[in-house]
């Protein structure tokens, strides 16, 4: 169940913290600021991603080939090259893709 409802858009959330984050979209509040450039973000994970892009930090390492990524989601996508996983099938022709953007382009 999603007991936390946004009074602005009506979207429901299972956790109050998700509602707080959603409310920031409506209010424009961006409480997380980069100490280097001053850019602000509404969620801390976006600040972390921004900081990594500035510093070049890549904490996620592929156990198969050693490639490093700045975001866990990028590593998940990269690992599909090794596993052959293609979780995005075309409903019309059946061809599958390892990233959703390739399915959309198709």
Secondary structure, 3 states (H helix, E strand, C coil): CCCEECCCCCCEECCHHHHHHHHHHHHCCCCEECCCCCCEECCHHHHHHHHHHHHCCCCEECCCCCCEECCHHHHHHHHHHHHCCCCEECCCCCCEECCHHHHHHC
